[in-house]
Amino acid sequence: MKKSKANVPTPVHQPALSGWRLRWYTVIFEADTAAGRSFDLMLIALILCSIGVVMADSVTHIHVQYSFAFASAEWLFTVLFTLEYLARLACSPKPWRYATSFFGVVDLVSVLPTYLALFFPELYALIDVRVLRLLRVFRVLKLAAYVSEYQSLANALVASRRKILVFLSAVLMLVVVMGTIMYVVEGPANGFTSIPTSVYWAITTMTTVGFGDITPKTDLGRLISSAMMLLGWGTLAVPTGIVTAEMTSHKLGHRGQPTTRTCHQCLSEGHLVNAQYCFQCGAPLPDYLHEEQD
């Protein structure tokens, strides 16, 4: 006897998070909601205050006068950042994935120095690593253009890595050859005591840095130096042109600005501003813009 299809329950998609975990996740990890922006702005203010305390505490006469206040403030910041880190782990659907991500590692390292300084006082200065957490400002203040340019630059560097590697190989061969020639032309009497030292001179000359600790004394050596200086101007422009060309190519193919909007079904991020459905699972996306206006 065949079973009636009416008795077969229709599968219902349940969100990966629900209840307080979903609410916390929306506030802590997303910057496209009013609550998320407020949370991240408050977090950035605390980070700036914490960095300011560490910098002021490094000044001797200020440290002597306000050492207790600075110590109390630092422990207050550390406790707050620790609670924030634990909250991120608690509401994250994949805590280990967050803990091993870039921001997860930075968040952990930003609180560890205070605890480790109890046993190793010299590690206290590492608290300034919290400045890396200010990278969240790109998400919080909706500086989408800057995020896009950062991604464009990163993609351009990756796409042009082989060309840049070939270019650097050619430059390396050139400075080795020119350094060897200068070693023969100038010799140890004029400061070119070895081929590695001469290569060091060639690099500083090619890059137009010119420390001046080693200088040619002969007319032929000065002629070679002049040629390398002029060559350096053109050489420095080559990698810039390679990366710029890749950035232009990437920008022409760019189609939209991703946001921090998260699908409440599969928790995938990076949806476009006007997206209505998740690109990963097809579930409807929450319309934060209309919710905030209401």
C-alpha positions in Angstrom: 0.0 0.0 0.0 1.4 3.3 -1.0 1.8 6.0 1.6 0.0 9.3 1.1 2.2 12.2 0.2 0.1 14.4 2.3 1.6 12.8 5.4 5.1 13.5 4.3 6.3 16.6 6.2 7.7 19.5 4.2 11.3 20.2 5.0 11.7 23.5 6.7 15.1 25.3 6.6 16.2 26.2 10.1 18.7 29.0 10.6 22.2 27.9 11.6 21.8 30.2 14.6 18.7 31.1 16.5 17.7 33.0 19.6 20.3 35.0 21.5 23.1 33.5 19.4 21.6 34.9 16.2 21.0 38.3 17.8 24.5 38.4 19.2 26.0 37.4 15.9 24.1 40.1 14.0 25.3 42.8 16.4 28.9 41.6 16.8 29.8 40.4 13.3 27.7 42.6 11.0 28.3 46.3 10.4 25.2 46.9 8.2 22.8 47.2 11.1 22.3 50.1 13.5 23.2 47.9 16.5 26.2 46.5 14.7 27.6 49.9 13.8 27.1 51.1 17.3 28.8 48.1 18.8 31.8 48.4 16.4 32.1 52.1 16.9 32.2 51.6 20.7 34.8 48.8 20.2 37.0 51.1 18.1 36.7 53.8 20.7 37.9 51.4 23.4 40.8 50.2 21.3 41.9 53.8 20.7 41.7 54.6 24.4 43.6 51.4 25.3 46.4 52.3 22.8 46.5 55.8 24.2 46.9 54.5 27.7 49.8 52.2 26.7 51.6 55.0 24.8 51.2 57.5 27.6 52.3 54.9 30.1 55.6 54.5 28.2 56.5 58.1 29.1 58.6 57.9 32.2 57.4 61.0 34.1 53.8 60.3 33.3 54.2 56.6 34.3 55.6 57.7 37.7 52.7 60.0 38.4 49.8 57.9 37.1 51.1 54.3 37.2 48.1 53.0 39.3 45.5 54.7 37.1 47.2 53.3 33.9 47.4 49.8 35.4 43.7 49.9 36.4 42.6 51.2 33.1 44.6 48.5 31.2 43.1 45.7 33.3 39.6 47.2 32.6 40.3 47.2 28.9 41.7 43.7 29.0 38.6 42.4 30.8 36.3 44.1 28.3 38.2 42.7 25.3 38.3 39.3 26.9 34.5 39.3 27.3 34.1 40.5 23.8 36.4 37.7 22.5 34.4 35.0 24.4 31.2 36.5 23.1 32.4 36.1 19.6 33.3 32.5 20.2 29.9 31.8 21.9 27.8 33.2 19.1 29.9 32.0 16.2 28.5 29.0 14.3 32.1 27.7 13.9 34.2 29.0 16.8 37.4 27.3 15.7 37.1 28.9 12.3 36.8 32.3 13.8 39.6 31.6 16.3 42.0 30.7 13.5 40.9 33.6 11.2 43.0 36.8 10.9 40.7 38.8 13.1 40.3 35.9 15.5 44.1 35.6 16.0 44.4 39.4 16.4 41.6 39.5 19.0 43.3 36.8 21.0 46.8 38.3 20.7 45.4 41.7 21.8 44.4 40.4 25.2 47.2 37.8 25.9 50.1 40.3 26.6 48.3 41.7 29.7 48.0 38.2 31.2 51.5 37.1 30.1 53.0 40.4 31.5 52.3 39.0 35.0 55.0 36.4 34.3 57.0 38.2 31.6 56.9 42.0 32.2 58.8 42.8 29.0 55.8 41.5 26.9 53.7 44.4 28.1 54.7 46.5 25.1 53.1 44.0 22.8 49.7 45.4 23.9 50.1 47.9 21.0 49.2 45.0 18.7 45.6 46.1 19.4 46.1 48.8 16.7 45.5 46.0 14.2 42.0 45.7 15.4 41.3 49.1 14.0 41.2 47.4 10.6 37.5 46.9 11.5 37.0 50.6 10.8 36.7 49.7 7.1 33.6 47.6 7.9 32.1 49.9 10.5 32.2 53.3 8.8 31.0 51.8 5.4 34.2 52.8 3.7 33.3 50.5 0.9 35.5 52.3 -1.6 38.6 51.8 0.5 37.7 48.1 1.1 37.2 47.7 -2.7 40.6 49.4 -3.4 42.3 47.2 -0.8 40.8 44.1 -2.4 41.7 45.4 -5.9 45.3 46.0 -4.8 45.6 42.6 -3.2 44.2 40.9 -6.3 46.5 42.9 -8.6 49.5 41.9 -6.6 48.5 38.2 -6.7 47.8 38.4 -10.4 51.1 40.1 -11.2 53.3 38.1 -8.9 55.0 36.2 -11.7 55.8 39.3 -13.7 57.2 41.0 -10.6 59.2 37.9 -9.7 60.8 37.9 -13.2 61.5 41.7 -12.9 63.1 41.2 -9.5 65.2 38.4 -10.9 66.5 40.6 -13.7 67.3 43.4 -11.2 69.1 41.0 -8.9 71.3 39.8 -11.8 72.0 43.4 -12.8 73.1 44.5 -9.3 75.3 41.4 -9.0 77.0 42.1 -12.3 77.4 45.9 -11.6 78.6 45.2 -8.1 81.2 42.8 -9.4 82.3 45.4 -12.0 82.6 48.1 -9.4 84.7 45.7 -7.2 87.1 45.3 -10.1 87.1 49.1 -11.0 87.3 50.6 -7.5 88.8 47.8 -5.4 89.3 47.6 -1.6 91.3 50.8 -1.5 88.1 52.8 -2.2 85.8 51.0 0.2 84.7 48.2 -2.2 86.2 45.5 0.0 84.3 42.5 -1.3 81.7 41.6 -4.0 78.8 41.4 -1.4 79.8 44.9 -0.2 79.8 46.1 -3.8 76.4 44.5 -4.5 75.1 46.3 -1.4 76.4 49.6 -3.0 74.7 48.7 -6.3 71.4 48.1 -4.6 71.4 51.4 -2.7 72.4 53.2 -6.0 69.9 51.4 -8.1 67.0 52.2 -5.7 68.3 55.9 -5.5 68.6 55.5 -1.7 72.3 56.5 -1.7 73.4 56.2 1.9 76.8 57.5 0.9 78.8 55.2 3.2 80.5 53.8 0.1 81.2 56.1 -2.9 83.3 55.6 -6.0 86.5 57.6 -6.3 87.6 56.9 -9.8 86.2 58.6 -12.9 85.2 55.3 -14.4 83.4 54.3 -11.2 81.5 57.6 -11.1 80.5 57.1 -14.7 79.1 53.7 -13.9 77.3 55.1 -10.8 75.7 57.9 -12.9 74.4 55.3 -15.4 73.0 53.2 -12.5 71.3 56.2 -11.0 69.6 57.0 -14.2 68.7 53.4 -14.8 67.2 53.3 -11.3 64.5 55.9 -12.2 63.2 53.7 -15.0 63.6 50.5 -13.0 61.4 51.7 -10.1 58.6 52.5 -12.5 58.3 48.9 -13.9 56.6 47.2 -11.0 54.3 50.2 -10.5 53.2 49.9 -14.1 52.6 46.1 -13.8 50.5 46.4 -10.7 48.6 49.4 -12.1 47.7 47.5 -15.2 46.4 44.6 -13.2 44.3 47.0 -11.0 42.8 48.6 -14.0 41.9 45.2 -15.5 40.3 44.2 -12.1 38.3 47.4 -11.8 36.9 47.1 -15.3 35.6 43.7 -14.3 34.2 44.8 -10.9 30.5 44.5 -10.7 29.4 45.5 -7.2 30.3 46.4 -3.6 30.1 43.5 -1.1 28.8 44.3 2.4 28.8 42.6 5.8 25.2 41.4 5.3 24.9 37.8 6.5 22.4 35.1 5.5 20.6 33.9 8.6 20.2 30.4 7.1 23.8 29.5 6.1 25.6 32.5 7.7 27.5 33.3 4.5 28.8 36.9 4.2 29.7 39.3 1.4 26.3 39.8 -0.2 25.8 42.9 -2.5 23.9 45.9 -1.3 20.8 45.2 -3.5 20.8 41.4 -3.1 17.5 39.9 -2.0 18.5 36.3 -1.8 21.6 34.5 -0.5 24.0 33.5 -3.3 24.9 30.4 -1.3 21.6 28.8 -0.3 19.0 31.0 -1.9 17.2 32.0 1.3 15.7 35.5 1.5 18.1 38.1 3.0 17.0 40.4 5.9 16.4 43.9 4.6 18.2 46.0 7.2 17.7 49.2 5.3 13.9 49.0 5.5 14.0 47.7 9.1 16.0 50.7 10.3 13.6 53.1 8.5 10.6 51.5 10.2 
